[in-house]
Amino acid sequence: MASLKDMRVRIAATKATQKITKAMQMVAASKLRRAQAAAEAARPYAERMEKVLGNIAASVAALDSAPALLRGTGRDQVHLLVVCTAERGLCGPFNSAIVRLARERINALIAQGKEVKLFCVGRKGYDQLKRQYEKLIIEHIELRAVRTIGFANAEEIANQIARLYAEGAFDVATLFFSRFKSVIAQIQTALQIIPPVFEGKAAAGAASVYDYEPDEEDILAELLPRNLAVQIFRALLENTASFYGAQMSAMDNATRNAGEMIKKQTLKYNRTRQAMITKELIEIISGAEAL
């Protein structure tokens, strides 16, 4: 049985931990507001660019002159999975949920006889995936030193992916990230970025016919690489907001659990202390009566 001193030390340690989790919760809440605003501000631009590209691509997708990023290689044998996670933990199941979705896709593709390559963005996802799929990882980027995610970071990642595609390293690229919905809800998402899949692409052919200057091929050659960077930038912003939301929720749960543990430990300490006092009184009274 632990002594009273050990119990006091344990209670003090739990209270110190509670202060830390409460502080982390408040920090995550303050950062969440900015991250959520940035993620929501990036959505209209990314969605509008996707619609514009979808309308243009509907008329040239079947042509041999269409850019390689649009028409693809004509095969789907080699798949590149771009897994975006956080650089830090203490955020509940945020990182593991994204990795789980990627792992399910990896196993499904391997079962179909496909070749899989991994491009990891973020330390936590890399640490989890390398335990089982270290040989599949061809690139790893950490953003630990970046205090604020900028478009330049996404553009750097997009350039590396485009370079790998130009070298014939893969046929299809899919982006994995967590889309922010609320503090307690993040949606794990798999988005195919090469060749891009535009929503409503079939309906675009029935829409009004436009004349473009310059030609559609020239516009797509310029906008498709930028769209790749925009989608990655959006994913990074969504991931940041989702991370702080998950961390805020996890630290709130940890703070409440610490409070409950302190109550139980304090109750146990008081009961043990009372039992020891009662035992000492009985010994004193018994000794007095013996005299």
Secondary structure, 3 states (H helix, E strand, C coil): CCCHHHHHHHHHHHHHHHHHHHHHHHHHHHHHHHHHHHHHHHHHHHHHHHHHHHHHHHHHCCCCCCCHHHHCCCCCCEEEEEEECCCCCCCCCHHHHHHHHHHHHHHHHHHCCCEEEEEEECHHHHHHHHHHHHHHEEEEECCCCCCCCCHHHHHHHHHHHHHHHHCCCCCEEEEEEEEEEECCEEEEEEEEEECECCCCHHHHCCCCCCCCCCCHHHHHHHHHHHHHHHHHHHHHHHHHHHHHHHHHHHHHHHHHHHHHHHHHHHHHHHHHHHHHHHHHHHHHHHHHHHC
